[in-house]
Amino acid sequence: MSRKRAYRSKVRILADMLRTIQAEGEDGAGPTKILYAANLSHDRLTQYIEELIEKELIKELIDGDNRSYFLTQKGREFLIEYRKIERLSQAFGIDV
């Protein structure tokens, strides 16, 4: 018997990525950490990272061959508001 895979919206995926970055704190999160935590393919990770940088929700620090990502103030504010939306939708039994 196969298990039906739950659909995740793009917003939920982006929020998962932001939460992963936030959880790493001041050290930032590397791409591999984000990839595994958000359960993404490399192509989708790259696409979403670019979008988050473009929207100024995260910033990228490159040190030689190493890349780290950090939340911006705007990214922290997004997560606060997203959590409010999650709580509200759960209260009404709606998945976001």
Contacts in CASP RR format, 6 or more apart in sequence:
PFRMAT RR
TARGET T0000
AUTHOR 0000-0000-0000
METHOD contacts of the structure
MODEL  1
MSRKRAYRSKVRILADMLRTIQAEGEDGAGPTKILYAANLSHDRLTQYIE
ELIEKELIKELIDGDNRSYFLTQKGREFLIEYRKIERLSQAFGIDV
8 16 0 8 1.000
9 96 0 8 1.000
11 82 0 8 1.000
11 96 0 8 1.000
12 96 0 8 1.000
13 38 0 8 1.000
13 40 0 8 1.000
13 44 0 8 1.000
13 48 0 8 1.000
14 48 0 8 1.000
14 51 0 8 1.000
14 52 0 8 1.000
14 57 0 8 1.000
15 78 0 8 1.000
15 79 0 8 1.000
15 82 0 8 1.000
16 37 0 8 1.000
16 38 0 8 1.000
16 39 0 8 1.000
17 34 0 8 1.000
17 37 0 8 1.000
17 38 0 8 1.000
17 40 0 8 1.000
17 48 0 8 1.000
17 49 0 8 1.000
17 52 0 8 1.000
18 52 0 8 1.000
18 57 0 8 1.000
18 58 0 8 1.000
18 71 0 8 1.000
18 75 0 8 1.000
18 78 0 8 1.000
18 79 0 8 1.000
19 37 0 8 1.000
19 79 0 8 1.000
20 29 0 8 1.000
20 33 0 8 1.000
20 34 0 8 1.000
20 37 0 8 1.000
20 38 0 8 1.000
21 28 0 8 1.000
21 29 0 8 1.000
21 34 0 8 1.000
21 58 0 8 1.000
21 69 0 8 1.000
21 70 0 8 1.000
21 71 0 8 1.000
22 71 0 8 1.000
22 76 0 8 1.000
22 79 0 8 1.000
23 29 0 8 1.000
23 37 0 8 1.000
24 30 0 8 1.000
24 33 0 8 1.000
27 68 0 8 1.000
28 61 0 8 1.000
28 68 0 8 1.000
28 69 0 8 1.000
28 70 0 8 1.000
29 37 0 8 1.000
29 68 0 8 1.000
29 69 0 8 1.000
30 66 0 8 1.000
30 67 0 8 1.000
30 68 0 8 1.000
30 69 0 8 1.000
31 45 0 8 1.000
31 49 0 8 1.000
31 67 0 8 1.000
31 69 0 8 1.000
34 40 0 8 1.000
34 45 0 8 1.000
34 49 0 8 1.000
34 69 0 8 1.000
35 42 0 8 1.000
35 45 0 8 1.000
38 45 0 8 1.000
40 48 0 8 1.000
49 58 0 8 1.000
49 60 0 8 1.000
49 69 0 8 1.000
52 58 0 8 1.000
52 69 0 8 1.000
53 59 0 8 1.000
53 60 0 8 1.000
55 74 0 8 1.000
56 72 0 8 1.000
56 74 0 8 1.000
56 75 0 8 1.000
57 71 0 8 1.000
57 72 0 8 1.000
57 74 0 8 1.000
57 75 0 8 1.000
57 78 0 8 1.000
58 69 0 8 1.000
58 70 0 8 1.000
58 71 0 8 1.000
58 72 0 8 1.000
58 75 0 8 1.000
59 69 0 8 1.000
59 70 0 8 1.000
59 72 0 8 1.000
60 67 0 8 1.000
60 68 0 8 1.000
60 69 0 8 1.000
61 67 0 8 1.000
61 68 0 8 1.000
61 69 0 8 1.000
61 70 0 8 1.000
71 79 0 8 1.000
85 96 0 8 1.000
86 96 0 8 1.000
89 95 0 8 1.000
89 96 0 8 1.000
END
